[in-house]
């Protein structure tokens, strides 16, 4: 009986030891020569050029096996159609996987990219190499996009980058620089791209912006896993009724404004993005209640200060120049009295460390649900505006970080604050000089926040009572 117990104990020990490894003595496998990130349709790899490394418990040296080996099982290879796919390699009970894309064509230069996008075809899937592509601003306006760029994504096209793919936005050299956007998205997708201006850390004070989306009825725009930095606006644009905008997995940083949504009448999904360390707002909703204003008399303006004006003390007497101003003002007040919930899904985003505000809303017609995001800690709700520094192109000064920590601060103005921008183009009316000003009415319809994440990984959800 004693010998029997010894035998059983020995078998248990052996089983325990072998359970740490496979019966073949394999500890793990990993890719040694990984698959490429992008392939063209009908042009897959030679499996002899992709290999795995096998770590055996009996050796410090890894065994290298090509995927062409009969000992290896390879699944998920499909080069007959475009899309994102996964290759899975199995060896003696162990598995390793890697994603790859199949595209219609891998584009090696900017002019070829322009030509493909400007054609009459639809739904092309275009891959970019892991290098820098210079996107030049052009003189004049591109008719179909109303922008100074040839990189216009329309017709359902999809542009996919890989490790090292950079769109470098190069502004046209002129004395009077105008705002422009390096990429225009009308109906299509960009994915895995780094998008940055030529100005580096000074991008916030210049007039190059990253991505403009303009999503009309029946159109869809997707921005996925992009790194957007060093621009005036990282992403900006309008979504009309019936349009769909999806922003997912992007890292947006060191722009003046991370994400600026001028119009939100369609459906907007903002999920799992990091919008951090931008120099005014992380996310700004609404920037369209502006109108030129001509005061009745000389108006001295200190460029280094931006005053809040009380509507009761502002001369809104109707005249040739102020009629539209008054109309927009009254419309904003009326909209804020009867707001509706916007079709905006803002979930699991890290919106933190932005200088002036993590979020500000200027949508008088909409209530925004901002629950289930990370703002750097427990949210602090403000019922006024954040008062960012006026941009140099609007007569202001270089951006300056405000005093005090604005992490966690969210701004939802309850009353119609006014913001005045100077314009250095006075007009002559019957021999009297008038300085043109641009006035922005800032009031929002409201907000909903019933929970927030306490950690940057967005795993611990805490309830919130505002």
Residue pairs with C-beta under 8 A, 6 or more apart in sequence:
20 57
21 27
21 57
22 92
22 93
22 94
24 56
24 92
25 56
25 57
25 58
26 54
26 55
26 56
26 57
26 91
26 92
26 93
26 94
27 55
27 56
27 57
28 55
28 94
29 52
29 53
29 54
29 55
29 89
29 91
29 94
29 95
29 96
30 52
30 53
30 55
30 96
31 50
31 51
31 52
31 53
31 89
31 96
31 98
32 51
32 52
32 53
32 62
32 64
33 49
33 50
33 51
34 50
34 98
35 45
35 50
35 87
35 98
35 100
36 45
36 100
37 99
37 100
37 101
37 130
37 162
37 163
38 100
38 101
38 102
38 103
38 106
38 127
38 160
38 162
39 45
39 79
39 100
39 101
39 102
39 103
40 79
40 102
40 103
40 104
40 105
40 106
40 127
41 79
41 80
41 81
41 82
41 102
41 103
41 104
42 79
42 80
43 79
44 77
44 79
46 68
47 66
47 67
47 68
47 74
48 66
48 67
48 68
49 66
50 66
50 67
51 64
51 65
51 66
51 67
52 64
52 65
52 67
52 72
52 89
52 91
52 96
53 62
53 63
53 64
54 62
54 63
54 64
54 65
54 91
55 62
56 62
56 63
65 71
65 72
65 91
66 72
67 74
67 89
71 91
71 92
72 89
72 90
72 91
73 89
73 90
73 91
74 87
74 88
74 89
74 90
75 87
75 88
75 89
75 90
76 85
76 86
76 87
76 88
76 97
77 87
78 85
78 102
79 102
81 102
82 101
82 102
82 103
82 104
82 125
83 101
83 102
83 125
84 99
84 100
84 101
85 99
85 100
85 101
85 102
86 97
86 98
86 99
86 100
87 97
87 98
87 99
87 100
88 95
88 96
88 97
89 95
89 96
89 97
101 125
101 127
101 160
101 162
102 125
103 125
103 126
103 127
103 160
104 124
104 125
104 126
105 116
105 124
105 126
105 127
106 126
106 127
106 128
106 129
107 113
107 116
107 126
107 127
107 128
107 129
108 129
109 133
110 133
110 134
110 135
113 126
113 128
113 133
113 151
113 159
114 150
114 151
116 124
116 126
116 157
117 126
117 150
117 151
117 152
117 153
117 154
117 157
118 150
118 152
121 155
122 155
122 156
122 157
123 155
123 156
123 157
123 158
124 155
124 157
124 158
125 157
125 158
125 160
126 157
126 158
126 159
126 160
127 160
127 161
127 162
128 159
128 160
128 161
128 162
128 165
128 193
129 162
129 164
129 165
130 161
130 162
130 163
130 164
130 165
131 164
131 165
131 166
132 166
132 168
133 165
133 166
133 167
133 168
134 168
134 170
135 149
135 150
135 151
135 167
135 168
135 169
135 170
135 182
135 183
136 150
136 170
136 172
137 148
137 149
137 169
137 170
137 171
137 172
137 180
137 182
137 208
138 148
138 149
138 150
138 172
139 148
139 172
140 148
141 147
141 148
142 148
142 149
142 150
142 152
142 184
144 152
144 154
144 186
145 152
145 184
145 186
145 214
147 180
147 181
147 184
147 212
148 172
148 178
148 180
148 181
149 180
149 181
149 182
149 183
149 184
151 167
151 182
151 183
151 184
152 184
152 186
153 159
153 183
153 184
153 185
153 186
153 187
153 188
153 189
153 190
154 186
154 187
154 188
155 187
155 188
156 187
156 188
156 220
157 188
157 189
158 188
158 189
158 190
158 191
159 188
159 189
159 190
159 191
159 193
160 191
160 192
161 191
161 192
161 193
161 194
162 192
165 192
165 193
165 194
166 193
166 194
166 195
166 196
167 182
167 183
167 193
167 194
167 195
167 196
168 196
168 198
169 182
169 195
169 196
169 197
169 198
169 208
169 210
169 231
170 198
171 177
171 180
171 197
171 198
171 206
171 207
171 208
172 180
177 206
177 207
177 393
178 207
179 207
179 208
179 209
179 232
179 393
180 207
180 208
180 209
181 209
181 210
181 211
181 212
181 233
181 236
182 195
182 197
182 208
182 209
182 210
182 211
182 231
183 190
183 195
183 210
183 211
183 212
184 211
184 212
184 214
185 211
185 212
185 213
185 214
185 215
185 221
185 223
185 237
186 214
186 215
186 216
186 219
186 221
187 215
187 216
187 219
187 220
187 221
188 221
188 222
189 221
189 222
189 223
189 224
190 211
190 222
190 223
190 224
190 226
191 222
191 223
191 224
191 225
191 226
192 224
192 225
192 226
193 226
193 227
194 226
194 227
194 228
194 229
195 210
195 211
195 226
195 227
195 228
195 229
195 231
196 203
196 210
196 228
196 229
196 230
196 231
197 203
197 206
197 208
197 209
197 210
197 230
197 231
197 232
198 208
199 205
199 206
199 208
199 230
200 230
201 230
201 254
202 230
203 229
203 230
203 231
203 232
203 254
203 255
203 256
204 231
204 232
204 254
204 255
204 256
204 278
204 279
204 280
204 399
205 256
205 391
205 392
205 398
205 399
206 232
207 232
207 393
208 231
208 232
209 231
209 232
209 233
209 234
209 236
209 255
210 228
210 231
210 233
210 234
210 235
210 255
211 223
211 226
211 228
211 234
211 235
211 236
211 237
212 235
212 236
212 237
213 221
213 223
213 235
213 236
213 237
213 238
213 239
213 245
214 237
214 238
215 221
215 237
215 238
215 239
215 240
215 243
215 244
215 245
215 266
216 240
216 242
216 243
217 240
217 241
217 242
217 243
217 266
218 242
218 243
219 243
219 244
220 243
220 244
220 245
220 246
221 243
221 244
221 245
221 246
222 245
222 246
222 247
222 248
223 235
223 246
223 247
223 248
223 250
224 246
224 248
224 249
224 250
225 248
225 249
225 250
226 250
226 251
227 250
227 251
228 234
228 235
228 250
228 251
228 252
228 253
228 255
229 251
229 252
229 253
229 254
229 255
230 254
230 255
231 255
231 256
232 255
232 256
232 257
232 391
233 255
233 256
233 257
233 260
234 252
234 253
234 255
234 257
234 258
234 259
234 275
234 278
235 247
235 250
235 252
235 258
235 259
235 260
236 257
236 259
236 260
236 261
236 262
237 245
237 260
237 261
237 262
237 263
238 261
238 262
238 263
239 245
239 261
239 263
239 264
239 265
239 266
239 267
239 268
240 263
240 265
240 266
241 265
241 266
242 266
243 265
243 266
243 267
244 266
244 267
244 268
244 269
245 266
245 267
245 268
245 269
246 269
246 271
247 259
247 268
247 269
247 270
247 271
247 273
248 269
248 270
248 271
248 272
248 273
249 271
249 272
249 273
250 273
250 274
250 275
251 273
251 274
251 276
252 258
252 259
252 273
252 274
252 275
252 276
252 278
253 274
253 275
253 276
253 277
253 278
254 277
254 278
254 279
255 278
255 279
256 278
256 279
256 280
256 391
256 399
257 278
257 280
257 281
257 284
258 275
258 276
258 278
258 281
258 282
258 283
258 351
258 354
259 270
259 275
259 282
259 283
259 284
260 281
260 283
260 284
260 287
261 268
261 283
261 284
261 285
261 286
261 344
262 286
262 287
262 288
263 288
264 285
264 286
264 342
264 343
264 344
264 363
264 366
266 343
267 343
268 342
268 343
268 344
268 345
269 345
270 283
270 344
270 345
270 346
270 347
270 349
271 345
271 347
271 348
271 349
272 347
272 348
272 349
272 458
273 349
273 350
274 349
274 350
275 282
275 283
275 349
275 350
275 351
275 354
276 282
276 350
276 351
276 352
276 353
276 354
277 353
277 354
278 354
278 355
279 354
279 355
279 356
279 399
279 401
280 354
280 355
280 356
280 357
280 386
280 388
280 389
280 399
281 354
281 356
281 357
281 358
281 359
281 360
281 386
281 388
282 351
282 352
282 354
282 357
282 358
282 359
283 346
283 351
283 358
283 359
283 360
284 357
284 359
284 360
284 362
285 342
285 344
285 359
285 360
285 361
285 362
285 363
285 366
285 368
285 444
286 361
286 362
286 363
286 364
286 366
286 444
287 362
287 440
289 328
289 332
289 362
289 364
289 440
289 441
289 442
290 421
290 438
290 439
290 440
290 441
291 324
291 325
291 328
291 438
291 439
292 321
292 324
292 325
292 423
292 436
292 437
292 438
292 439
293 321
293 322
293 325
293 420
293 436
293 437
293 438
293 439
294 319
294 321
294 322
294 427
294 429
294 434
294 435
294 436
294 437
295 315
295 434
295 435
295 437
296 315
296 317
296 319
297 434
298 433
298 435
299 434
299 435
299 437
301 395
301 420
301 422
301 435
301 437
303 390
303 395
303 396
303 397
303 422
304 397
306 387
306 389
306 390
306 396
306 419
306 420
307 420
308 385
308 387
308 417
308 418
308 419
309 418
309 420
309 439
310 418
311 329
311 416
311 418
314 418
316 322
316 325
316 326
316 329
318 326
321 434
325 439
328 441
329 416
329 441
332 364
332 416
332 441
332 443
333 364
333 416
333 443
335 364
335 365
335 445
336 364
336 365
336 416
336 443
336 444
336 445
339 363
339 364
339 365
339 366
339 367
339 444
339 445
339 446
340 365
340 366
340 367
340 445
341 366
341 367
341 368
341 369
341 448
342 363
342 366
342 367
342 368
342 369
344 366
344 368
344 369
345 369
346 368
346 369
346 370
346 372
346 373
347 371
347 372
347 373
348 372
348 373
348 453
348 458
349 373
349 374
349 458
350 373
350 374
350 456
350 458
351 358
351 359
351 373
351 374
351 375
352 358
352 374
352 375
352 376
352 407
352 408
352 456
353 376
353 407
354 406
355 399
355 401
355 402
355 406
356 386
356 387
356 388
356 402
356 406
357 386
357 388
357 406
357 409
357 410
357 411
358 375
358 376
358 406
358 407
358 408
358 409
358 410
359 370
359 375
359 410
359 411
360 385
360 386
360 410
360 411
360 412
360 413
361 368
361 411
361 412
361 413
361 444
361 445
361 447
362 385
362 413
362 440
362 441
362 442
362 443
362 444
363 444
363 445
364 441
364 443
364 444
364 445
365 445
366 444
366 445
367 445
367 446
367 447
367 448
368 444
368 445
368 446
368 447
368 448
369 447
369 448
369 449
370 410
370 447
370 448
370 449
371 448
371 449
371 450
371 451
371 452
371 464
372 451
372 452
372 453
372 458
372 461
373 452
373 453
373 458
374 452
374 453
374 454
374 455
374 456
374 458
375 407
375 408
375 410
375 452
376 407
376 408
377 407
377 408
377 454
378 408
378 452
378 454
378 462
378 464
379 408
379 410
379 449
379 452
379 464
379 466
380 408
380 409
380 410
381 410
381 412
381 447
381 449
381 466
382 409
382 410
382 411
382 412
383 412
383 413
383 414
383 415
384 411
384 413
384 414
384 415
384 417
385 411
385 413
385 417
385 419
385 442
386 406
386 409
386 411
387 402
387 419
389 396
389 397
389 398
389 399
389 400
390 396
390 397
390 421
390 422
391 399
392 398
394 421
394 422
394 423
394 438
395 421
395 422
395 423
395 424
396 421
396 422
410 447
410 449
412 444
412 446
412 447
413 442
413 443
413 444
414 443
414 444
415 443
416 441
416 442
416 443
417 441
417 442
417 443
418 439
418 440
418 441
418 442
419 439
419 440
419 442
420 437
420 438
420 439
420 440
421 437
421 438
421 439
421 440
422 435
422 437
423 435
423 436
423 437
423 438
425 436
426 433
426 434
426 435
426 436
427 433
427 434
427 436
428 434
447 466
449 464
449 466
450 463
450 464
451 461
451 462
451 463
451 464
452 461
452 462
452 464
453 459
453 460
453 461
453 462
454 460
454 461
454 462
